[in-house]
């Protein structure tokens, strides 16, 4: 899977505040699968609870 290419098809919809009408745009993002995993499902941020406690002497 590390050498595969993945494509994410994206569609964004919103209401234009000036015209009060719905607008839409679509595009595709293409990435190497390893990069896509980091982009779209990143590791959660580490917390102090995850960090090893400093050693005491």
C-alpha positions as CSV (number, residue, x, y, z in Angstrom):
1,X,0.0,0.0,0.0
2,X,2.9,2.4,0.5
3,X,3.4,2.9,-3.2
4,X,-0.3,3.2,-4.1
5,X,-1.9,6.5,-5.1
6,X,-5.2,7.5,-3.5
7,X,-7.7,10.1,-4.6
8,X,-10.2,11.9,-2.3
9,X,-13.1,13.5,-4.2
10,X,-14.2,16.6,-2.3
11,X,-17.4,18.6,-2.6
12,X,-17.9,21.8,-0.6
13,X,-21.3,23.4,-0.3
14,X,-22.1,26.7,1.4
15,X,-24.6,29.6,1.4
16,X,-23.3,32.8,-0.2
17,X,-24.0,35.5,2.5
18,X,-24.4,38.2,-0.2
19,X,-26.8,36.4,-2.5
20,X,-28.3,33.9,0.1
21,X,-28.0,31.2,-2.6
22,X,-26.3,27.8,-2.3
23,X,-23.0,27.5,-4.0
24,X,-20.9,24.4,-4.6
25,X,-17.4,23.5,-5.7
26,X,-15.8,20.1,-6.3
27,X,-12.2,19.0,-6.6
28,X,-9.9,16.0,-6.1
29,X,-6.9,15.6,-4.0
30,X,-4.4,12.9,-5.1
31,X,-1.7,11.7,-2.8
32,X,0.6,8.8,-2.3
33,X,-1.2,6.5,0.1
34,X,1.4,6.9,2.9
35,X,1.0,10.7,2.7
36,X,-2.8,10.5,2.5
37,X,-2.8,8.6,5.8
38,X,-0.8,11.3,7.4
39,X,-2.9,14.1,5.8
40,X,-6.4,12.7,6.4
41,X,-5.8,10.6,9.6
42,X,-3.0,12.1,11.5
43,X,-1.7,10.8,14.8
44,X,-3.5,12.4,17.7
45,X,-1.5,15.1,19.5
46,X,0.5,13.8,22.4
47,X,-0.3,14.9,25.9
48,X,1.7,15.0,29.0
49,X,0.0,11.7,30.1
50,X,1.5,10.1,27.0
51,X,5.0,11.3,27.8
52,X,7.3,9.4,30.0
53,X,7.8,11.0,33.4
54,X,11.2,12.5,34.0
55,X,13.5,10.2,36.1
56,X,14.1,11.3,39.6
57,X,17.5,10.9,41.3
